[in-house]
Amino acid sequence: MIPNNERLRVAVIGGGIAGLSAAWWLRSIMREAGRRHELVVYEQQDVCGGAARTTNVAGLSLEHGPNGWLSGEPLMARLIAELGLTPQLCQADAAAKNRFLFTGGRLHRVPTTPGQFLKTALLGPAEKLRVGMEYFVPRRSDDADETIFEFGCRRLGRGFTDTLLDPMVSGVFAGDIRRLSLPATFPVMRSMEREYGGLFRALFSRRRSARQRDGRMHDEPARGGPAGPSGTLTTLQGGVGLLTQTLANRLQPHIRRHCEVTAVAHEHDRFVVQARGRAEGFDAVVMAVPAWRAGAIVEPLDRKLAETLRDIPFAGVTVVCHAYPENVLSARLSGFGYLIPRRDRIRALGCLWTSSIFPHQAPPGTVLLRTIFGGAHDPDVLALPDERLQELAADVTRAALGLHAPPVHCRIFRHPLGIAQYTLGHRERIAQIDRVCDALPGLAFVGASYRGVSLNRCVRDAGTVAPRVLVPFGLHTDPGD
């Protein structure tokens, strides 16, 4: 262990939301402990934030990637408070609870109550009956891996899986449910089956417990539903990018921009970081870059680890933000937007009605949409030029919304390797990464490549996984406690 009077050097590689949050927590821990330290954040771009950035132009807030996070994550709330951003919080409009599928040439509201489910035209009578039979499907006795497709068909039937589950997963992971691992992507579903015997049994049991607890039918805010935690979609007045921008501004003395790390090695009980042709020694390193890039960087450190990281596949996505005068629509948009089942063979994953979700992100009288392309099923669309992507966005909005006018503003954000795909074997890959970190105290991997793709999960990783690099030096890892 390094004596307390010696300076502790810590490197964070990557200036996205995970890396910036990790740096924030690490600095806080070392400062509160009174430990002499030097913190360095390496960022290869000139702007920090990664995909969590916002372009504000002409009164429009254009999100490059995620458009918010669910309330209820304690570490996100703590981070927002410590940055002084709590007054900037904005929750989604109540209309955002209305979600749609665009299938068969028309919009269908996604049912959220038993009554809506019985009336929906999305499923036929036999498919609805099959969903209802989930209550009687035996639970799986082991914790073996299985795809989301296999789980959906086994418990809810093929119709529900193709029509509702597939586009829901595309909206989160832009992935292929025939390859994605259920326990890695939606662990709550697996735990509900194991603990209660099924999804319906779990929901009924939780409602009964809530009723017994307070005498009323309330949702349990900390438990959530089958897909994961509950909460209200939240952003900041200046967009998601205000969070990463504020973090970067507050951490500015520690950030080295335009500084790409090419290798990390371990020599003489220290980590050696290679960047700009210069090697520097550090006592701890937090890798906060995507797994595909981390794999190349840690090759000198551990070849098998590098292979494990490179085995995590990614799906690219492109976001087309397009705005229109509200008067060109035949009806006012009121909802979150729509997803598109893959069977409809439309070259878009879906469309978010940004100005309906967060009205402050567009001027009055303006409709702002975000149409998402790409994913595991259509990687070729990413190579199309901007003009063709604009045409495709116009085609799908014309078909779904009857919108024939050209946009008054359009901006395209491309993420060629945007979203990690938690395919079969992902849990084993993470376990292997953790074993290497256990064998090399002072090393950690955080970010959307590993334990969850949401902003909340990245911030939680930053506060729970990253601080473990300080444990060998006798420091208490407070943020995640």
C-alpha positions as CSV (number, residue, x, y, z in Angstrom):
1,M,0.0,0.0,0.0
2,I,1.2,3.5,-0.8
3,P,2.0,5.6,2.3
4,N,-0.6,8.3,3.0
5,N,1.9,11.0,2.5
6,E,2.6,9.9,-1.1
7,R,0.6,11.2,-4.0
8,L,-2.0,8.8,-5.4
9,R,-2.2,8.9,-9.2
10,V,-5.5,7.8,-10.8
11,A,-6.3,7.8,-14.5
12,V,-9.8,7.7,-16.0
13,I,-9.8,6.8,-19.7
14,G,-12.8,8.2,-21.5
15,G,-14.7,11.4,-21.0
16,G,-18.3,10.2,-21.6
17,I,-20.9,10.2,-18.9
18,A,-19.4,7.1,-17.2
19,G,-15.9,8.5,-17.2
20,L,-16.8,12.0,-16.1
21,S,-19.0,10.6,-13.3
22,A,-16.3,8.2,-12.2
23,A,-13.8,11.1,-12.0
24,W,-16.3,13.1,-10.0
25,W,-16.8,10.4,-7.4
26,L,-13.1,9.5,-7.2
27,R,-12.0,13.1,-6.7
28,S,-14.7,13.5,-4.0
29,I,-13.5,10.4,-2.1
30,M,-9.8,11.3,-2.3
31,R,-10.6,14.9,-1.2
32,E,-12.8,13.9,1.7
33,A,-10.1,11.5,2.9
34,G,-7.5,14.2,2.7
35,R,-5.4,12.1,0.4
36,R,-2.8,13.7,-1.8
37,H,-3.7,12.8,-5.4
38,E,-3.5,13.5,-9.1
39,L,-6.5,12.7,-11.3
40,V,-6.2,12.6,-15.0
41,V,-9.1,12.1,-17.4
42,Y,-8.1,11.2,-21.0
43,E,-10.5,12.2,-23.8
44,Q,-9.6,11.7,-27.4
45,Q,-12.1,14.2,-28.7
46,D,-12.2,18.0,-28.2
47,V,-15.6,17.7,-26.5
48,C,-16.5,15.5,-23.6
49,G,-19.8,13.7,-23.2
50,G,-19.7,11.0,-25.8
51,A,-23.3,10.3,-27.0
52,A,-24.7,12.2,-24.0
53,R,-24.6,15.6,-25.7
54,T,-27.1,18.2,-26.8
55,T,-27.0,20.7,-29.6
56,N,-29.2,23.8,-28.9
57,V,-30.0,25.7,-32.0
58,A,-33.0,27.9,-33.1
59,G,-34.8,27.2,-29.8
60,L,-34.5,23.4,-30.4
61,S,-32.7,21.0,-28.1
62,L,-31.3,18.3,-30.3
63,E,-30.1,15.2,-28.4
64,H,-27.2,13.3,-30.0
65,G,-28.1,10.1,-28.1
66,P,-30.2,9.4,-25.0
67,N,-33.0,11.9,-24.3
68,G,-33.1,11.4,-20.5
69,W,-33.1,9.1,-17.6
70,L,-35.7,7.6,-15.2
71,S,-36.1,9.3,-11.8
72,G,-35.4,7.1,-8.8
73,E,-31.7,6.3,-9.1
74,P,-30.1,7.7,-5.9
75,L,-26.7,8.2,-7.4
76,M,-28.0,10.2,-10.3
77,A,-30.0,12.3,-7.9
78,R,-27.0,12.8,-5.8
79,L,-24.8,13.8,-8.7
80,I,-27.4,16.3,-10.0
81,A,-27.6,17.8,-6.6
82,E,-23.8,18.1,-6.1
83,L,-23.5,19.8,-9.5
84,G,-26.2,22.3,-8.5
85,L,-28.4,21.2,-11.3
86,T,-31.5,20.2,-9.3
87,P,-33.4,23.4,-10.3
88,Q,-32.8,22.5,-14.0
89,L,-34.6,19.2,-13.7
90,C,-37.6,18.7,-16.1
91,Q,-39.9,15.7,-16.1
92,A,-41.6,14.4,-19.2
93,D,-45.1,15.6,-20.0
94,A,-47.9,13.4,-18.8
95,A,-48.7,12.7,-22.4
96,A,-45.5,10.7,-22.6
97,K,-47.3,7.7,-21.0
98,N,-49.0,7.2,-24.3
99,R,-46.8,5.0,-26.5
100,F,-47.6,3.6,-29.9
101,L,-46.6,1.0,-32.4
102,F,-46.7,1.8,-36.1
103,T,-47.7,-1.5,-37.8
104,G,-49.9,-2.5,-40.6
105,G,-49.9,1.1,-42.0
106,R,-51.4,2.7,-38.8
107,L,-50.6,3.8,-35.3
108,H,-51.8,1.6,-32.4
109,R,-51.6,2.6,-28.8
110,V,-49.6,0.2,-26.7
111,P,-52.0,-1.2,-24.1
112,T,-51.0,-0.6,-20.5
113,T,-54.2,-1.8,-18.7
114,P,-56.1,-5.1,-18.8
115,G,-59.0,-3.3,-20.5
116,Q,-56.8,-1.7,-23.2
117,F,-55.1,-5.1,-23.7
118,L,-58.5,-6.8,-24.3
119,K,-59.5,-4.2,-26.9
120,T,-56.2,-3.8,-28.8
121,A,-56.1,-4.8,-32.4
122,L,-52.3,-5.5,-32.1
123,L,-53.0,-9.1,-31.1
124,G,-55.6,-11.6,-32.2
125,P,-57.9,-13.5,-29.7
126,A,-55.7,-16.6,-29.7
127,E,-52.6,-14.5,-29.1
128,K,-54.3,-12.6,-26.2
129,L,-55.4,-15.9,-24.7
130,R,-51.8,-17.2,-24.9
131,V,-50.5,-14.1,-23.0
132,G,-53.1,-14.8,-20.3
133,M,-51.9,-18.4,-20.0
134,E,-48.5,-17.0,-18.8
135,Y,-49.9,-17.3,-15.3
136,F,-49.8,-21.1,-15.7
137,V,-46.5,-21.5,-17.5
138,P,-44.1,-23.4,-15.2
139,R,-41.1,-21.4,-13.9
140,R,-37.7,-22.2,-15.2
141,S,-35.8,-24.0,-12.4
142,D,-32.2,-23.0,-13.4
143,D,-30.5,-19.8,-14.2
144,A,-29.1,-20.9,-17.6
145,D,-28.8,-18.2,-20.3
146,E,-31.5,-17.8,-22.9
147,T,-32.4,-15.3,-25.5
148,I,-35.1,-12.7,-25.1
149,F,-36.9,-14.4,-28.0
150,E,-36.8,-17.8,-26.3
151,F,-38.1,-16.3,-23.0
152,G,-40.8,-14.3,-24.7
153,C,-42.1,-17.3,-26.7
154,R,-41.9,-19.6,-23.7
155,R,-43.8,-17.3,-21.3
156,L,-46.0,-15.0,-23.5
157,G,-46.2,-16.6,-26.9
158,R,-44.9,-15.9,-30.4
159,G,-47.5,-13.2,-31.2
160,F,-46.7,-11.0,-28.2
161,T,-43.0,-11.6,-28.7
162,D,-42.9,-10.5,-32.4
163,T,-45.5,-7.7,-32.0
164,L,-44.6,-6.0,-28.7
165,L,-41.5,-7.4,-27.2
166,D,-39.3,-7.2,-30.3
167,P,-39.9,-3.5,-30.9
168,M,-39.6,-2.7,-27.2
169,V,-36.1,-4.3,-27.1
170,S,-35.2,-2.4,-30.3
171,G,-36.2,0.8,-28.6
172,V,-33.6,0.1,-25.9
173,F,-30.8,-1.9,-27.4
174,A,-31.5,-1.6,-31.2
175,G,-30.7,-5.4,-31.0
176,D,-31.8,-8.8,-32.2
177,I,-33.9,-10.6,-29.6
178,R,-32.8,-13.9,-31.1
179,R,-29.2,-13.1,-29.9
180,L,-29.6,-10.9,-26.9
181,S,-29.4,-12.6,-23.5
182,L,-32.5,-12.1,-21.3
183,P,-30.7,-12.3,-17.9
184,A,-28.1,-9.8,-19.1
185,T,-30.4,-7.3,-20.7
186,F,-33.6,-7.6,-18.5
187,P,-32.5,-9.3,-15.3
188,V,-35.7,-8.2,-13.5
189,M,-37.7,-10.5,-15.8
190,R,-35.6,-13.5,-14.9
191,S,-35.7,-12.7,-11.2
192,M,-39.5,-12.3,-11.3
193,E,-39.9,-15.7,-12.8
194,R,-37.5,-17.3,-10.3
195,E,-38.9,-15.6,-7.2
196,Y,-42.7,-15.6,-8.1
197,G,-43.1,-18.2,-10.8
198,G,-43.9,-15.8,-13.6
199,L,-44.4,-12.2,-14.6
200,F,-48.1,-12.0,-13.9
201,R,-47.7,-13.7,-10.5
202,A,-45.0,-11.2,-9.7
203,L,-47.1,-8.2,-10.6
204,F,-50.2,-9.6,-8.7
205,S,-48.0,-10.3,-5.6
206,R,-46.4,-6.8,-5.7
207,R,-49.8,-5.1,-6.0
208,R,-51.2,-7.2,-3.1
209,S,-48.2,-6.3,-1.0
210,A,-48.6,-2.6,-1.7
211,R,-52.3,-2.8,-0.9
212,Q,-51.6,-4.6,2.4
213,R,-48.9,-2.0,3.2
214,D,-50.9,1.2,2.8
215,G,-54.4,0.1,2.0
216,R,-54.4,1.5,-1.5
217,M,-53.3,0.3,-4.9
218,H,-50.0,2.0,-5.5
219,D,-47.1,1.1,-7.8
220,E,-44.0,0.3,-5.9
221,P,-41.5,3.0,-7.1
222,A,-38.4,1.1,-6.1
223,R,-39.4,-2.2,-7.7
224,G,-40.5,-1.4,-11.2
225,G,-42.1,-3.8,-13.7
226,P,-40.8,-6.6,-15.8
227,A,-38.6,-4.5,-18.0
228,G,-36.8,-2.9,-15.1
229,P,-37.0,0.0,-12.7
230,S,-39.9,2.4,-12.7
231,G,-39.7,6.1,-12.7
232,T,-40.5,9.3,-14.6
233,L,-38.4,10.2,-17.7
234,T,-36.3,13.2,-16.7
235,T,-33.9,15.6,-18.4
236,L,-32.4,19.0,-17.7
237,Q,-33.6,22.4,-19.0
238,G,-30.6,22.5,-21.3
239,G,-30.9,18.8,-22.3
240,V,-28.9,15.8,-21.3
241,G,-25.8,17.5,-22.6
242,L,-26.0,20.0,-19.7
243,L,-25.1,17.2,-17.3
244,T,-21.9,16.1,-19.1
245,Q,-21.0,19.7,-20.0
246,T,-21.3,20.7,-16.3
247,L,-19.2,17.7,-15.2
248,A,-16.6,18.5,-17.8
249,N,-16.5,22.2,-16.7
250,R,-16.1,21.3,-13.0
251,L,-13.4,18.7,-13.8
252,Q,-11.7,20.9,-16.4
253,P,-8.2,21.0,-14.6
254,H,-8.1,17.2,-14.7
255,I,-9.1,16.6,-18.4
256,R,-6.7,16.1,-21.2
257,R,-8.6,16.6,-24.5
258,H,-7.4,15.4,-27.9
259,C,-5.4,12.8,-25.9
260,E,-6.0,9.3,-27.2
261,V,-4.8,6.5,-25.0
262,T,-3.2,3.8,-27.2
263,A,-2.2,1.2,-24.6
264,V,-2.2,0.3,-20.9
265,A,0.3,-2.1,-19.3
266,H,1.2,-3.2,-15.8
267,E,4.9,-2.9,-14.7
268,H,6.5,-2.9,-11.3
269,D,3.1,-2.8,-9.5
270,R,2.0,0.3,-11.5
271,F,-0.2,0.8,-14.5
272,V,1.5,2.4,-17.4
273,V,-0.7,4.5,-19.7
274,Q,0.6,5.3,-23.2
275,A,-0.8,8.5,-24.8
276,R,0.6,11.0,-27.3
277,G,3.8,8.9,-27.5
278,R,4.4,9.4,-23.8
279,A,4.2,6.8,-21.0
280,E,3.0,7.7,-17.5
281,G,2.6,5.6,-14.4
282,F,-0.6,5.4,-12.3
283,D,-1.6,3.6,-9.2
284,A,-5.2,3.0,-10.5
285,V,-6.9,3.1,-13.9
286,V,-10.6,3.3,-14.7
287,M,-11.5,2.2,-18.2
288,A,-14.6,4.2,-19.3
289,V,-14.4,3.7,-23.0
290,P,-16.6,1.2,-25.1
291,A,-15.5,-2.4,-24.8
292,W,-14.3,-2.5,-28.5
293,R,-11.9,0.3,-27.8
294,A,-10.9,-0.9,-24.4
295,G,-10.0,-4.3,-25.9
296,A,-7.4,-2.6,-28.2
297,I,-6.0,-0.5,-25.3
298,V,-5.5,-3.4,-22.8
299,E,-3.8,-5.8,-25.2
300,P,-0.4,-5.3,-23.6
301,L,-2.0,-5.7,-20.1
302,D,-3.8,-9.0,-20.7
303,R,-4.4,-10.6,-24.1
304,K,-7.2,-12.8,-22.9
305,L,-8.9,-9.8,-21.3
306,A,-8.6,-8.0,-24.6
307,E,-10.3,-10.8,-26.5
308,T,-13.1,-10.9,-24.0
309,L,-13.7,-7.2,-24.4
310,R,-13.6,-7.5,-28.2
311,D,-16.2,-10.3,-28.0
312,I,-18.9,-7.8,-26.9
313,P,-20.6,-6.8,-30.1
314,F,-22.1,-3.4,-30.9
315,A,-24.9,-2.1,-33.0
316,G,-24.7,1.3,-34.8
317,V,-27.5,3.8,-34.8
318,T,-28.2,7.1,-36.5
319,V,-30.5,9.8,-35.1
320,V,-32.3,12.1,-37.4
321,C,-33.7,15.2,-35.6
322,H,-36.3,17.0,-37.8
323,A,-38.6,19.9,-36.9
324,Y,-41.8,21.1,-38.6
325,P,-44.4,23.8,-38.1
326,E,-47.2,22.4,-35.9
327,N,-49.9,23.6,-38.4
328,V,-48.8,21.0,-41.0
329,L,-50.0,18.2,-38.8
330,S,-53.7,17.2,-39.0
331,A,-53.7,16.5,-35.2
332,R,-51.6,17.5,-32.3
333,L,-49.1,14.9,-31.2
334,S,-49.7,13.6,-27.7
335,G,-47.4,10.8,-26.7
336,F,-43.9,9.4,-26.4
337,G,-43.7,8.3,-30.0
338,Y,-43.9,5.0,-31.9
339,L,-41.8,1.9,-32.4
340,I,-41.9,-0.2,-35.5
341,P,-42.0,-4.1,-35.4
342,R,-39.3,-5.6,-37.6
343,R,-41.8,-7.6,-39.5
344,D,-43.2,-4.4,-41.2
345,R,-39.8,-4.1,-43.0
346,I,-39.6,-0.3,-42.6
347,R,-36.0,1.0,-42.4
348,A,-36.5,2.8,-39.1
349,L,-36.6,1.6,-35.5
350,G,-39.1,4.2,-34.5
351,C,-39.7,7.9,-33.9
352,L,-39.7,9.9,-30.6
353,W,-42.1,12.9,-30.4
354,T,-39.6,15.1,-28.6
355,S,-41.7,18.2,-28.4
356,S,-44.6,16.1,-26.9
357,I,-42.3,14.4,-24.3
358,F,-40.4,17.6,-23.3
359,P,-42.4,20.7,-24.7
360,H,-39.6,23.0,-23.6
361,Q,-37.2,21.4,-26.2
362,A,-39.0,23.1,-29.1
363,P,-40.4,26.6,-29.6
364,P,-44.2,27.0,-29.4
365,G,-45.8,26.0,-32.7
366,T,-42.9,23.7,-33.7
367,V,-43.0,19.9,-33.7
368,L,-39.6,18.2,-33.0
369,L,-39.2,14.5,-33.9
370,R,-36.3,12.1,-33.6
371,T,-36.3,9.1,-36.0
372,I,-33.8,6.3,-35.2
373,F,-32.2,4.1,-37.9
374,G,-29.9,1.2,-37.8
375,G,-29.5,-1.4,-35.1
376,A,-28.5,-5.0,-35.4
377,H,-31.0,-5.8,-38.1
378,D,-30.1,-3.0,-40.5
379,P,-26.4,-2.0,-40.2
380,D,-26.2,-1.0,-43.9
381,V,-28.5,2.0,-43.4
382,L,-25.6,3.7,-41.5
383,A,-23.6,4.1,-44.6
384,L,-26.3,6.1,-46.4
385,P,-25.6,9.8,-47.1
386,D,-27.4,12.5,-45.1
387,E,-29.8,13.3,-47.9
388,R,-31.0,9.7,-48.2
389,L,-31.5,9.4,-44.4
390,Q,-33.6,12.6,-44.5
391,E,-35.7,11.1,-47.2
392,L,-36.2,7.9,-45.2
393,A,-37.2,9.9,-42.1
394,A,-39.7,11.9,-44.3
395,D,-41.1,8.7,-45.7
396,V,-41.8,7.1,-42.3
397,T,-43.3,10.3,-40.8
398,R,-45.5,10.7,-43.9
399,A,-46.8,7.2,-43.6
400,A,-47.3,7.3,-39.8
401,L,-48.4,10.9,-39.3
402,G,-49.5,12.0,-42.7
403,L,-46.8,14.7,-42.6
404,H,-46.1,15.8,-46.2
405,A,-44.3,19.1,-45.6
406,P,-40.5,19.3,-45.6
407,P,-38.8,19.9,-42.3
408,V,-37.7,23.5,-41.3
409,H,-34.7,22.1,-39.6
410,C,-32.8,18.8,-39.7
411,R,-29.7,17.5,-38.0
412,I,-28.2,14.0,-38.1
413,F,-26.1,12.3,-35.4
414,R,-24.3,9.1,-36.3
415,H,-23.1,6.5,-33.8
416,P,-21.4,3.7,-35.9
417,L,-20.7,1.6,-32.8
418,G,-23.3,3.1,-30.6
419,I,-25.0,0.4,-28.4
420,A,-23.4,-2.6,-26.8
421,Q,-25.2,-5.9,-27.5
422,Y,-25.5,-8.1,-24.4
423,T,-25.7,-11.4,-26.4
424,L,-25.7,-14.9,-25.0
425,G,-22.7,-15.4,-22.7
426,H,-22.5,-11.7,-21.7
427,R,-22.7,-12.5,-18.0
428,E,-19.7,-14.9,-18.3
429,R,-17.8,-12.2,-20.2
430,I,-18.4,-9.7,-17.4
431,A,-17.4,-12.3,-14.8
432,Q,-14.1,-12.8,-16.7
433,I,-13.5,-9.1,-16.7
434,D,-14.2,-8.9,-13.0
435,R,-11.8,-11.8,-12.3
436,V,-9.0,-9.9,-14.1
437,C,-9.8,-6.8,-12.1
438,D,-9.7,-8.8,-8.9
439,A,-6.3,-10.1,-9.8
440,L,-5.1,-6.6,-10.7
441,P,-6.3,-4.3,-7.9
442,G,-6.6,-0.7,-9.0
443,L,-8.3,-1.6,-12.4
444,A,-12.0,-1.2,-13.2
445,F,-14.2,-1.1,-16.3
446,V,-17.3,1.1,-16.3
447,G,-19.9,2.3,-18.8
448,A,-22.7,1.1,-21.1
449,S,-20.7,-1.9,-22.4
450,Y,-21.0,-3.9,-19.3
451,R,-23.9,-3.8,-16.8
452,G,-26.6,-1.6,-18.4
453,V,-26.9,0.8,-21.3
454,S,-28.9,3.6,-19.6
455,L,-27.5,6.9,-18.2
456,N,-28.6,5.8,-14.7
457,R,-26.6,2.6,-15.0
458,C,-23.5,4.4,-16.2
459,V,-23.7,6.8,-13.3
460,R,-24.4,3.9,-10.9
461,D,-21.3,2.1,-12.3
462,A,-19.3,5.2,-11.8
463,G,-20.3,5.3,-8.1
464,T,-20.1,1.6,-7.3
465,V,-17.6,-0.1,-9.6
466,A,-15.1,2.7,-10.2
467,P,-14.3,3.6,-6.6
468,R,-13.2,0.0,-6.0
469,V,-9.9,1.0,-7.5
470,L,-9.2,3.0,-4.3
471,V,-9.8,0.1,-1.9
472,P,-6.2,-1.2,-2.1
473,F,-5.1,2.3,-0.8
474,G,-7.4,2.2,2.2
475,L,-10.0,4.6,1.0
476,H,-13.7,4.2,1.8
477,T,-15.8,4.0,-1.4
478,D,-18.7,6.2,-0.2
479,P,-20.8,7.2,-3.3
480,G,-22.2,3.7,-3.9
481,D,-22.8,2.8,-0.3
